Amino acid sequence: MNPRAAVSASARQSAGLAELDHRPWPLPAGRWLMGQSWESFLFAHWRVDAEELRPLVPDALELQTFDGSAWLGITPFRMASVRLRGTLPVPRLSSFLELNVRTYVTAGGRPGVWFFSLDASSRLAVEVARRTYKLPYFPARMSLQGQGGWFEYESARPGYVFSGRYRPRRAAAVAAPGSLEEFLIERYCLYARDERGRLCRAEIHHPPWLLQAADAELELNTMAPRAVHLPDEAPLTHFAAAQDAVIWPLERAQPL
């Protein structure tokens, strides 16, 4: 990343703090810790049995459903322009591939994301994220290539493989209020457990997602938790070209 691009990405991340009307609750009082940009993002979602997900989520969290269904999301993308507050992204260290497996939860009136796994192509990122945010990151062999308008994505570690391609279609738009897309994608915190099993929360801020309907062809997908059975049907898919975000430090969350 050249210096001009690094400055531009950092400015976009911070500028998002001026756009607040869409937030479901006010910004945290403290200082945010980290800026990130997410690129070539696929949201793939499946309806799943809530009874299969519930044992995999801490008791202190309420598993959220939409129209009676729980949802599992798999999200491959490129992480870019990762930086600490007050610094610029470091070349070759601030960009890597990532693929997350997630569902949707709430605690203390704040809907957020619970991650079952986060695969990354950077071992350094895996170690830092495990220590800083207590998230279940794993190193994986990953690749992302553009081919004829498609994004071809591969991720593999022992027992867990994702292989497929995706592309956007239609114009980009913000999710309609109250829609399934808003429920799945407009989330402003993540939850994790620390070493003592205590529930923690990290606040997140970004502008509303600009989403496009997406075509996706999944050749192989074994990323779901072993206890969860994905339906034998195509997932609901959306694409986002880019999103800039800032993230606050991990803090104890009040249980339900």
GIBELZI-V322872 format. One record per pair of residues at least 12 apart in sequence whose C-alpha atoms are under 10 Angstrom apart, sorted by the first residue. I is the first residue (numbers start at 1). J is the second residue. Records with the same first field share a line. If there is no record, write none. Layout:
# GIBELZI-V322872
I: J ; J
This chain:
# GIBELZI-V322872
1: 80 ; 81 ; 89 ; 90 ; 91 ; 92 ; 94 ; 95
2: 89 ; 90 ; 91
3: 88 ; 89 ; 90 ; 91
5: 81 ; 88 ; 89
6: 80 ; 81 ; 82 ; 83 ; 87 ; 88 ; 89 ; 90 ; 91 ; 94
7: 81 ; 87 ; 88 ; 89
8: 81 ; 88
9: 35 ; 36 ; 37 ; 80 ; 81 ; 82 ; 83 ; 88 ; 89 ; 244
10: 35 ; 36 ; 37 ; 81 ; 82 ; 83 ; 84 ; 85 ; 86 ; 87 ; 88 ; 89 ; 244 ; 245 ; 246
11: 35 ; 88 ; 244
12: 35 ; 36 ; 37 ; 206 ; 243 ; 244 ; 245 ; 246
13: 34 ; 35 ; 36 ; 37 ; 81 ; 205 ; 206 ; 207 ; 243 ; 244 ; 245 ; 246
14: 32 ; 35 ; 85 ; 205 ; 206 ; 244 ; 245 ; 246
15: 206 ; 207 ; 244 ; 245 ; 246
16: 205 ; 206 ; 207 ; 208 ; 243 ; 244 ; 245 ; 246
17: 205 ; 206 ; 207 ; 245 ; 246
18: 206 ; 207
19: 205 ; 206 ; 207 ; 208
20: 205 ; 206 ; 207 ; 208
21: 207 ; 208
22: 177 ; 186 ; 206 ; 207 ; 208
23: 186 ; 187 ; 188 ; 205 ; 206 ; 207 ; 208
24: 109 ; 110 ; 111 ; 186 ; 187 ; 188
25: 109 ; 110 ; 188
27: 188 ; 203 ; 204 ; 205 ; 248
28: 202 ; 203 ; 204 ; 205 ; 248
29: 248
30: 248 ; 249
31: 85 ; 246 ; 247 ; 248 ; 249
32: 84 ; 85 ; 202 ; 203 ; 204 ; 205 ; 246 ; 247 ; 248 ; 249
33: 83 ; 84 ; 85 ; 86 ; 246 ; 247 ; 248 ; 249 ; 250
34: 82 ; 83 ; 84 ; 85 ; 86 ; 87 ; 204 ; 245 ; 246 ; 247 ; 248 ; 249
35: 80 ; 81 ; 82 ; 83 ; 84 ; 85 ; 86 ; 87 ; 88 ; 89 ; 204 ; 205 ; 244 ; 245 ; 246 ; 247 ; 248
36: 79 ; 80 ; 81 ; 82 ; 83 ; 84 ; 89 ; 94 ; 95 ; 206 ; 243 ; 244 ; 245 ; 246 ; 247
37: 78 ; 79 ; 80 ; 81 ; 82 ; 83 ; 94 ; 95 ; 206 ; 242 ; 243 ; 244 ; 245 ; 246
38: 76 ; 77 ; 78 ; 79 ; 80 ; 81 ; 82 ; 95 ; 97 ; 98 ; 240 ; 241 ; 242 ; 243 ; 244 ; 245
39: 76 ; 77 ; 78 ; 79 ; 80 ; 97 ; 239 ; 240 ; 241 ; 242 ; 243 ; 244
40: 76 ; 77 ; 78 ; 79 ; 144 ; 146 ; 151 ; 166 ; 167 ; 168 ; 239 ; 240 ; 241 ; 242 ; 243
41: 75 ; 76 ; 77 ; 78 ; 79 ; 98 ; 99 ; 151 ; 166 ; 167 ; 168 ; 211 ; 238 ; 239 ; 240 ; 241 ; 242 ; 243
42: 73 ; 74 ; 75 ; 76 ; 77 ; 78 ; 99 ; 151 ; 165 ; 166 ; 167 ; 168 ; 211 ; 212 ; 213 ; 214 ; 215 ; 216 ; 237 ; 238 ; 239 ; 240 ; 241
43: 73 ; 74 ; 75 ; 76 ; 77 ; 100 ; 181 ; 184 ; 185 ; 211 ; 213 ; 214 ; 216 ; 235 ; 236 ; 237 ; 238 ; 239 ; 240
44: 72 ; 73 ; 74 ; 75 ; 76 ; 101 ; 166 ; 214 ; 216 ; 234 ; 235 ; 236 ; 237 ; 238 ; 239
45: 71 ; 72 ; 73 ; 74 ; 75 ; 101 ; 102 ; 103 ; 184 ; 230 ; 234 ; 235 ; 236 ; 237 ; 238
46: 69 ; 70 ; 71 ; 72 ; 73 ; 74 ; 229 ; 230 ; 231 ; 232 ; 233 ; 234 ; 235 ; 236 ; 237
47: 65 ; 66 ; 68 ; 69 ; 70 ; 71 ; 72 ; 73 ; 229 ; 230 ; 231 ; 233 ; 235 ; 236
48: 65 ; 69 ; 70 ; 71 ; 72 ; 228 ; 229 ; 230 ; 231
49: 68 ; 69 ; 70 ; 71 ; 72 ; 228 ; 229 ; 230 ; 231
50: 63 ; 64 ; 65 ; 68 ; 69 ; 70 ; 71 ; 72 ; 228
51: 63 ; 70 ; 228
52: 70 ; 225 ; 226 ; 227 ; 228 ; 229
53: 70 ; 71 ; 72 ; 103 ; 225 ; 227 ; 228 ; 229
54: 70
55: 227
56: 114 ; 116 ; 225 ; 227 ; 228
57: 103 ; 104 ; 105 ; 114 ; 115 ; 116 ; 192
58: 105 ; 114 ; 191 ; 192 ; 193 ; 197 ; 198 ; 199
59: 199 ; 255 ; 256
60: 105 ; 106 ; 107 ; 108 ; 198 ; 199 ; 253 ; 254 ; 255 ; 256
61: 104 ; 105 ; 106 ; 107 ; 108 ; 111 ; 112 ; 114 ; 191 ; 199 ; 254 ; 255 ; 256
62: 104 ; 105 ; 106 ; 107 ; 108 ; 109 ; 111 ; 255 ; 256
63: 103 ; 104 ; 105 ; 106 ; 107 ; 111 ; 113 ; 114
64: 103 ; 104 ; 105 ; 106 ; 111 ; 112 ; 113 ; 183
65: 103 ; 104 ; 105 ; 183 ; 184
66: 104 ; 179 ; 180 ; 183 ; 184
67: 180
70: 103 ; 104 ; 105
71: 102 ; 103 ; 104 ; 184 ; 230
72: 101 ; 102 ; 103 ; 104 ; 115 ; 116 ; 184 ; 224 ; 225 ; 228 ; 230 ; 235
73: 100 ; 101 ; 102 ; 103 ; 104 ; 113 ; 115 ; 116 ; 184 ; 185 ; 224 ; 235 ; 236 ; 237
74: 99 ; 100 ; 101 ; 102 ; 103 ; 115 ; 117 ; 118 ; 162 ; 221 ; 223 ; 224 ; 235 ; 237
75: 98 ; 99 ; 100 ; 101 ; 102 ; 118 ; 237 ; 238 ; 239
76: 97 ; 98 ; 99 ; 100 ; 101 ; 118 ; 119 ; 120 ; 144 ; 153 ; 154 ; 155 ; 162 ; 164
77: 96 ; 97 ; 98 ; 99 ; 100 ; 120 ; 144 ; 151 ; 153 ; 239 ; 240 ; 241 ; 242
78: 95 ; 96 ; 97 ; 98 ; 99 ; 120 ; 121 ; 143 ; 144 ; 242
79: 94 ; 95 ; 96 ; 97 ; 98 ; 99 ; 120 ; 121 ; 242 ; 243
80: 92 ; 93 ; 94 ; 95 ; 96 ; 97 ; 242 ; 243 ; 244
81: 93 ; 94 ; 95 ; 96 ; 244
82: 94 ; 95 ; 96 ; 125 ; 245 ; 246
83: 95 ; 246
84: 246 ; 247
85: 246 ; 247 ; 248
93: 122 ; 124 ; 125
94: 122 ; 125
95: 121 ; 122 ; 125
96: 120 ; 121 ; 122 ; 123 ; 125 ; 142 ; 143
97: 119 ; 120 ; 121 ; 122 ; 140 ; 141 ; 142 ; 143 ; 144 ; 153 ; 154 ; 155
98: 118 ; 119 ; 120 ; 121 ; 122 ; 125 ; 126 ; 137 ; 138 ; 139 ; 140 ; 142 ; 143 ; 155
99: 117 ; 118 ; 119 ; 120 ; 121 ; 137 ; 138 ; 140 ; 142 ; 153 ; 154 ; 155 ; 162 ; 223
100: 115 ; 116 ; 117 ; 118 ; 119 ; 120 ; 136 ; 137 ; 223
101: 113 ; 114 ; 115 ; 116 ; 117 ; 118 ; 119 ; 223 ; 224 ; 225
102: 114 ; 115 ; 116 ; 117 ; 118 ; 224 ; 225
103: 115 ; 116 ; 184
104: 183 ; 184 ; 185 ; 187 ; 190 ; 191
105: 187 ; 190 ; 191
106: 189 ; 190 ; 191 ; 255 ; 256
107: 191 ; 199 ; 201 ; 253 ; 254 ; 255 ; 256
108: 253 ; 254 ; 255 ; 256
109: 254 ; 256
110: 187 ; 188 ; 189 ; 190 ; 201 ; 203 ; 253
111: 183 ; 186 ; 187 ; 188 ; 189 ; 190 ; 191
112: 183 ; 184 ; 185 ; 186 ; 187 ; 188 ; 189 ; 190 ; 191 ; 201 ; 202 ; 203 ; 204
113: 184 ; 185 ; 186 ; 187 ; 188 ; 189 ; 190 ; 191 ; 192 ; 201
114: 135 ; 189 ; 190 ; 191 ; 192
115: 135 ; 136 ; 137 ; 190 ; 191 ; 192
116: 135 ; 136 ; 137 ; 192 ; 223 ; 224 ; 225
117: 135 ; 136 ; 137 ; 138 ; 223 ; 224 ; 225
118: 135 ; 136 ; 137 ; 138 ; 139 ; 140
119: 136 ; 137 ; 138 ; 139 ; 140 ; 141 ; 142 ; 155 ; 156 ; 157 ; 160 ; 223
120: 137 ; 138 ; 139 ; 140 ; 141 ; 142 ; 155 ; 156
121: 138 ; 139 ; 140 ; 141 ; 142 ; 143 ; 155 ; 156
122: 138 ; 139 ; 140 ; 141 ; 142
123: 137 ; 138 ; 139 ; 140
124: 139
125: 137 ; 138 ; 139
126: 138 ; 139 ; 140
127: 139
130: 194
131: 194 ; 195
132: 194 ; 249 ; 250
133: 190 ; 191 ; 192 ; 193 ; 194 ; 200 ; 201 ; 202 ; 249 ; 250 ; 251
134: 191 ; 192 ; 193 ; 194 ; 195 ; 200 ; 250
135: 190 ; 191 ; 192 ; 193 ; 194
136: 192 ; 193
138: 157
139: 155 ; 156 ; 157
140: 154 ; 155 ; 156 ; 157 ; 158 ; 160 ; 161
141: 154 ; 155 ; 156 ; 157 ; 161
142: 154 ; 155 ; 156 ; 157 ; 161 ; 162 ; 163
143: 155 ; 156 ; 163
144: 165
145: 165
146: 165 ; 166 ; 167
147: 165 ; 167
148: 167
149: 165 ; 166 ; 167 ; 168
150: 164 ; 165 ; 166 ; 167 ; 168 ; 215 ; 216 ; 217
151: 164 ; 165 ; 166 ; 167 ; 168 ; 216
152: 164 ; 165 ; 166 ; 167 ; 216 ; 217 ; 218
153: 165 ; 166 ; 218
154: 219 ; 220 ; 221
155: 221 ; 223
156: 221 ; 222 ; 223
157: 223
159: 222 ; 223
160: 220 ; 221 ; 222 ; 223 ; 224 ; 225
161: 219 ; 220 ; 221 ; 222 ; 223 ; 224
162: 218 ; 219 ; 220 ; 221 ; 222 ; 223 ; 224
163: 217 ; 218 ; 219 ; 220 ; 221 ; 222
164: 216 ; 217 ; 218 ; 219 ; 220 ; 221
165: 215 ; 216 ; 217 ; 218 ; 219
166: 214 ; 215 ; 216 ; 217 ; 218 ; 237 ; 238 ; 239
167: 212 ; 213 ; 214 ; 215 ; 216 ; 217 ; 237 ; 238 ; 239 ; 240
168: 211 ; 212 ; 213 ; 214 ; 215 ; 216 ; 237 ; 238 ; 239 ; 240 ; 241
169: 211 ; 212 ; 213 ; 214 ; 215 ; 238 ; 239
170: 211 ; 212 ; 213 ; 214
171: 210 ; 211 ; 212 ; 213
172: 209 ; 210 ; 211 ; 212 ; 213 ; 238 ; 239 ; 240 ; 241
173: 208 ; 209 ; 210 ; 211 ; 212 ; 213 ; 240
174: 186 ; 207 ; 208 ; 209 ; 210 ; 211 ; 212
175: 208 ; 209 ; 210 ; 211 ; 212
181: 209 ; 211 ; 236 ; 237 ; 238
182: 208 ; 209
185: 208 ; 209 ; 211 ; 238
186: 206 ; 207 ; 208 ; 209
187: 203 ; 204 ; 205 ; 206 ; 208 ; 209
188: 202 ; 203 ; 204 ; 205 ; 206 ; 245 ; 247
189: 201 ; 202 ; 203 ; 204 ; 205 ; 247 ; 248 ; 250
190: 202 ; 203 ; 204 ; 247 ; 250
191: 203 ; 250 ; 251 ; 252 ; 253
192: 250 ; 251 ; 252 ; 253
193: 250 ; 252 ; 253
194: 250 ; 251 ; 252
198: 252 ; 253 ; 254 ; 255
199: 250 ; 251 ; 252 ; 253 ; 254 ; 255
200: 249 ; 250 ; 251 ; 252 ; 253 ; 254 ; 255
201: 248 ; 249 ; 250 ; 251 ; 252 ; 253 ; 254
202: 247 ; 248 ; 249 ; 250 ; 251 ; 252 ; 253
203: 246 ; 247 ; 248 ; 249 ; 250 ; 251
204: 245 ; 246 ; 247 ; 248 ; 249
205: 244 ; 245 ; 246 ; 247 ; 248
206: 243 ; 244 ; 245 ; 246 ; 247
207: 243 ; 244 ; 245
208: 243 ; 244
209: 239 ; 240 ; 241 ; 242 ; 243 ; 244
210: 238 ; 239 ; 240 ; 241 ; 242 ; 243
211: 237 ; 238 ; 239 ; 240 ; 241 ; 242
212: 237 ; 238 ; 239 ; 240 ; 241
213: 236 ; 237 ; 238 ; 239 ; 240
214: 236 ; 237 ; 238 ; 239 ; 240
215: 235 ; 236 ; 237 ; 238 ; 239
216: 234 ; 235 ; 236 ; 237 ; 238 ; 239
217: 234 ; 235
218: 234 ; 235
